[in-house]
Amino acid sequence: MDDEAVVEASAGGKVPPASNVLGWPRQAMKNGNWEKACERWAILRQVYPDKPAVWIQAAVSHRQLGQLDEAEALLNSARERFIEHSGPLLELATLRCEQERLEEALSLTAEARERFPQEKAVMLGSARVAAEANHASQALAFNQEARERFNDSPEPWLQYAELAMQAEDWPLALERWAEVRQHFPKHAEGFTRAADAAQTMGNENQARQLRLAQEYGNAWLESVQDDEQEEEAPHTINPPQRRDWRTFVDLVWTKARLNLKSEASKNHLRYLWWILDPVLYMAVFYIVFGLLMERGGPGFIAYLLTGLVPFQWFGKTVQQTSNSIVGGKGLMHQVRISPLFFPLVGIVQNTGKQLLVFAMLGIFLILYGLPPTIHWLAFIPIVFVQLMLMTVVSCILAMMVPFVRDLTNLIPTGIQFTLFTSGIFYTIDRIPEEWRSLFFTNPMANILYQYRQVFVENQWPDWSGLSWVALGCILGLGLVVFLYRRLEPLFPRVVIE
């Protein structure tokens, strides 16, 4: 809505509800455009003269411009018009503080307390004015009363901590911000303002942890601080290295867990989808290949699914993590964190869901007539090797994408190509003998072959072939760590280009 629309609506007698238009001048205030805010409040005073906000907020805007006389005139008019409203008194007290007429400000808040003893805003305003008048004990008393009366409201607790900030008592401020986080763990200021206090004290590490905790939760922050306290005890071995490694791992785990909760909360069936999705996925291929097409002969459905399920894990993980560093640029510019964090979160997140998928696959194989054998124990090393492979591929692609953005268009095609060259839809005996060694140079083809040896053939995997893949993955992991350490200073700049 603009100026002409409001005036035209007023002239035509078609005045919209005040709730629809009060946000119009408030947006100008939010943007710091105080002159525009004054103009808009002036227009709305002609249209909605019976609304306290059009007088009080206009006074705030004039005060921000230094036009104190105009602000005072508006507030005096508001006091006469809205005798049952505490806002004009409180804002006039704020104005008096700015004019350094502190005794009058205290008198106004006293009047407000007498007339509106049950209002939270009055108690908070009284504490604010008392603090401005350097009556610290009185300010704390008013604030304490507000916290006791309105214990479930964040404003009194936020003011409680801000009083310590104003007094520049930074250790006390940190203690109070910790209380804010305890009562209101989702309130951002409990982390950001505490980080400001820690940084003012020169504690950059604590400030960084607090800013990270804003995204990853107070529980993570408390666990990190507990670990640091333990590591500061006597006889701790190499505390800095141990703390950094454990903190990073814990951060990856916490972020992945929170992402899973967030993902589940977006669906009505929540975590049940993690079971329904693989069941429906396997049911589709069973119906199409087993019942409709009758393809592959006996046992082909088990052969097909033991390839598809692990490959789905690989494909989803690589696809999701390839753009993770670019997607994490906001956090990367707030705190110093290794870019390796972002693809690892996606890998852990998808692995958590995949455990349920493998459980569904196991149930299907049992119902299909392939009961567990001793060879199923080999499932653990096979999964571990695949996890290493996905980590190498995901981290390398995530590292390359910020430098070559067009690569994101090729990754789905690459995954599709790998799908058809990994022997999922055809058996190994269909591959000519002279091509099989080349076929197994595809590490995913090798890993899927090992799954089938265990689940379908009831045999031990080809340990030699699996070992070569594992060795390649270990070398790849070393290369990943080396490259990320060398390129870490470049990522914050590259991701915004």
N, C-alpha and C positions, 0 to 999 in steps of 0.2 A: 504494500500500500504506500502511495506517495502523497505529497501535500495536496495536489489537485483533487485526488480521489476523496480525501477526507472532507475537504471544503465542499466539493460537489455533493457528497452524500449528506452533509449537514444542511446545505441549501435546499436540497430536494426532499428533506424530511425523512430520508432513508438512512438512519444512523445505525451502523452495525453495532453489535454488542461490544462493550468496552474490552472484554477479554480478548477480542479478536484484533484489537489495534494497539493495546498497551505495549506490546512487544516491539512495535515500530520505533518509538523513541529510545526504548531500552537497548535496541541493537546499536544505535548511534553511541549510547553511553558505553556499551561494551567495547566498541571500536575506539573509544577515546575521542570521538568527534563531539565535543561538548557544545559547540556552537549550533551544530545541526540538532543536537538533542534539545537545546533550549527552544529552537524554532518549532520543533515537533510537539514539545510539551505545551507550548503556547497555543498551537492549533487545537490540541486536544482539550485544553482548558475551556475553550469556547464551546466545544461539542459535549464534553462530559464534566461540567463544573462541579458535579456532586461526587466526584471520585477523588479521594484523598491523594492518590498517587500522582495525579497530574499537577498537584501543587507541591508536594513534598519532593518528588523526584526532579521537578523543575528547579527547586531550590538547590538540590544537590548539584545539578549541572551548572548553575550559575556560580555556586561556591567553587567548583573546580576551575572555573574561568577567572576566579578572583573577584567576581562581581558580588561582593558580600552584601551590599545594600539591597540589591535586587533579591538576593536569596532571603534576606531578613524580611523584606516586605511580603514575599510569598508565604513564608512560614507564619507570620503574624496573621495573615488572612486565613491560612489554614487552621490556626488555633481557634479563630472565631467561628469558622464554618463547621469544624469537626471536633466538638468539645468532648466527644466520646472516643476519640482516637488519640493514642499516645505518640504516634509518629511525629507530628509537628513539634512536640516538646523535646523529643529525643534529638531530632535533627537540629533544632535551635540550640540545644546544649552543645552539639558538635560544632556548630557555627561559632558559639561563644568561645570554645576552646581555641579555634583558629584565630579568633580576635584577641586571644590571651586574656579574656575576661572570665577567668576560671571560677571565681566565686559565684558569678551568675550562672555558669554552667552547672555547678554543683547544686545550686538552688533549684534549677529547672529539673534536674534528675530527682531531687528530693520531692518536688511536686508530682512528678510522674509516678514515683513509688507510692505516694499517698493516694493518688487517684486511681492508679492501675496496679495494685499490689500483686496481682496474680499473673502478670504478663512476663513472659520470658525475655522479650526484647527490652523491657524496662530494667530488669536486673542486669542484663548484659551491657546496656547503655550506661547504667550507673557505674559498673566496674570499669568501663572504658574511660569515662570522664574522670573518675577517681585516679586512674593511672596517669592520665594526662596532667592532673593536678599534683602528681608526685605523692599521692596518698596510697602507697603500695599496700599497706595492711588493709585499708578500707576496700581497695579494689579487689583484693583476694577474698575478703569476706563476702562481698556482693557476688563474686563469681562462685564461691563455694555454695552459697544459697541457691544459685541457679543450677549448679550441678546436682545438688540434693533434690531440688524440686523437679528438674527435668533431666533425670539421669539417663534416659534413653535417647536424648537429643544430642547430636554431635557439637552444636555451636558452643555450649558452655565449656566443653572439654577442649575445643580448639582455642577458645579464648584463654583458658587456663594455661596452655602451653605458650601462647603468644605473649602472655604477661611476662613469662620468664625470658622470652626472646627480647622484649622491649627493655628489660632490665639488664640485658647482655650477660645473663647468668647461663652460659651455654651448657655446662653439665646438668644443671637443673632443667633446662629446656629439653635436653635429650631424655631425661627421666620422664618428663611430662608427655613428650611425644610418644614415648613407649606406652604410657597409659592410654593415650588416644588410640594407638594401634590395637591395644588389648581390647578396648571397648568397641572400636569401629575399624576392624581390620581391612575393610574395603575402601576406607576414606583415604584419598591420595595424599592429603596434606600431612597425614601422620608419617609419611615416608619422605616427601619432598622437603618439607620444612625442617624435619629432623636432619636430613642430609645437609641443608644449609647451615644448621648449627654445627654439625660435625666438621664441615669444611671450614667454617670460621675458626674453629679450634685448631685447624691444621691437620685433622685426621682424614686424609683423602681416602684411605682404604674403607673406613666406616661409611663415609659419604657415598662411595661407590656401591657398597653393599646395600645401603638404604634405598638408593635409586633402583637397583635391581629388584629389591624386595617389593617395590611398588607393583611390579608385574608378576612376581613369582610367589608372593604371599609372605605373611608374617611368620608362618611356621618355618619356612625355609630360612629366614633371617635368624630366628632363634636357634635353629640347628647349627648354622654357621658360627654364630657367636659362642655357642656351647663348645663347638669343636675347637675354636681358637683359645678359649679359656683352658681346655684340657691340654692343648699343645703348649701353652705357656707355663705349665707346671714343670717342676724340676725333672731332669733326666729324660726330657723329650728329645727324640732323635730327629734332626733336620726339620724343625717345625715349619719353616717357610715353604719348602718344596712339598712337604706332606700336606700342608693346609691348602696350597694352590690346587694340587691334583684332586684332593677330596672335595674341595669346594666346587670345582668345575664339574666333576662327575655328578655331584648332588644337584647342581643347578640343571644339568641336562635331564636328569631323572625327574626332577620336580616339574620342569617345563613340559616334558612329554606327558606326565601324569595329568597336569592341569589341562593340556590340550585335549586329552582323551575325555576328561569330564566335560569340557566345553562342547566337544563334538557330540557327545551323548545327550547333552541337555537340549540340543537343537531339535531332537526328534521326540515324538510322543512316546515311542516305545523304548527310548533311551538305550540302555546297554543290550536290550534284546535284539537290536538290529545287528550287533556284532555276531550273533548266532544265526539269525535269519538270513543275513547276506550270504555267507558261505553255503548254507543249506540250499537256498534258491539257486545259487551259482552252480552247485553240483547237480541239482535237480534238472536244470535246463540242459546240461550236456548229457545227462543220463537219458532224458526223454528224446533229445534230438539224435544222438549217436547210438543209443542202446535200443530204443523202442521204434523210432520212426525209420532210421536209416539202416539199422541192424548191421552196422559197419564194424569191421575189425575182428569178428569172430568172438569166441568165448574169452572172457577176461579182459576184453578191450576197454570196457568202461573203467575198471580199476587202473589199467595201464594209463588211460587218458587222464584221469583225475589226479593220479600221483605225480603227473607232470604239470598239469594246469595249476594246481593249488600252490606248489612252491613257486612256480613262475609268476603267478599273480602277486605274490609277496614281493618278488624282485621288481616286477614292472611298476607296481603302485609306489614302492619306495623310491625308486629312481626318478619317476615322474614327479613325485611330490617334493623331493629334496633338491632337484636340479636348480630351482630358482629360489632356494631358501635364503641364500646370503643377500641377494637383492631385496627380498622381502623383509629382511631383518635390518635394513639400513637405518630405520628410526632408532632402534635400540643401540645400534653400533655407534651412533653419533651422540648418545647420551652417556654411555659408560664404555670403558675399555674392556672389551671381551673378545676372545679369540673367534674369528669367523668360523672355525671348525665347530663351534657350538651349534650353529643353525642346521647343517645337514644331520648332525648326530641326534638332535631332537626328533627330526622326522624319522630317522631309522629306528630309534627306541620306540616312538609312538606306534609305528606300523608293526613292529615286532610284538608289542603288547597285544594288538588285535589278532595277529597271526597265530598266536598260541591257541586261541579259541578255534581258529580255522583248522589247524592241525588236529585238534581234538575231534572236530566234526568229521574230518577225513578218516581218523581212526575208527570212529563209530560206524561210518559207512563201510569201510573195508571189512569190519567184523560181520556186519549184516549181509555183506556181499559174499561171504564165505571164505574170507581170508583172516583167520584168527591170529592173534599175536603169537610170535615165536621169539626165541632167544635172539634172533637176528635183529629184532626191533630195537635192541639196545644201541645199535649202530646209528640210529636216527639222531642221537645227540651230537656226535662229531660231524655228521653231514650238515645238520642245521648250523652248527658253529662255523663250518667252512663257508656255507652260503652267506651267513651273516658277515663274515670278513669280506667276502667278495662284494656284497652290496655296499659295505662301508667304503671300500676302495672306489668303486664305480661312482657312487653317489657323491662322495667328497670331491673327486676329481672333476665331475661335471659341474657341481656347485661352485667350484673354484674357477672354472673356465667361463661360465655364463656371464659374470660381471664384466669380463673383458671382451667377450664375443656374444652379444645379446641374441644374434640371429640363431645361435645354437639351440635355443629353446624350441625353434620350429622343427629342428631335425631330430630331437630326442624322441618324440613319439614314433617317428618312422624307424629309428634305430631299435626301439623296444619291439616294434612289430616285426622287424627283420629278425631279431634275436628269437622271437616267439616261433617263427617258422623254420629256423635253422637249429633248433634245440631238440628236435625229435619228439615233439609233444603229440603230434597227430599221426605219426607213423612209427613203426618199430625199427629197431636197429638193423634187423636182417634185410630190410629193404634198401639199405645203403650199400652200394658196391664195396667190396673188400678194399680196393685200392683207395677209396675215399674216406674210410672210417677213421684213419689216424688224423686226417684233416678235420673231420667232423668233431672229434674229441678235443681239438684245440680250442673250441668254444667252451669256456669254463662252465656255463650254464648247462650245456648239453651233457658234460661230464657229471655235474652234480645231480641232474635229473635221472641220469642212468643209475647213479648210486641209490637214489630213493627207490627206484623200481626193483633194483636187486634186493633190497631189504623187504619192501612191502608186497611185491607181486611174486618175485621168484623165490622168496624165503631163503636168501643166501646172504653171506657177508658181502659188503661192498668191495669193489676193487680198490684195496688200500693203496696200491701203488699210484693209480690214477688220481685218487682223492688227495694223496700226499703232494703230488705235483701242483695241484690247484692250491692247496693250503700254503705251499712254499711261495708260489707266485703272489698270493694274497698278503703274506707276511712282508715280502719285499715291497709290495704296493703300499701297505700301511706305513712302512718306513718312509717311502717317497712322499706320501700324503703329509705326514707330520713335518718333514723337511720343507716341502713347498709352502705349507701354510705358515710356518714360522718365518720364511723368507718374504712372503707376500703380505703378511699381516698389516704392515703399515700402509700398504697401497689400497686395501679394500675400502676403507671409509671414504676415500676420495673417488675411487672408480665407481662405486655403486650409485652416486648421485649424478654422474655424467650422462 
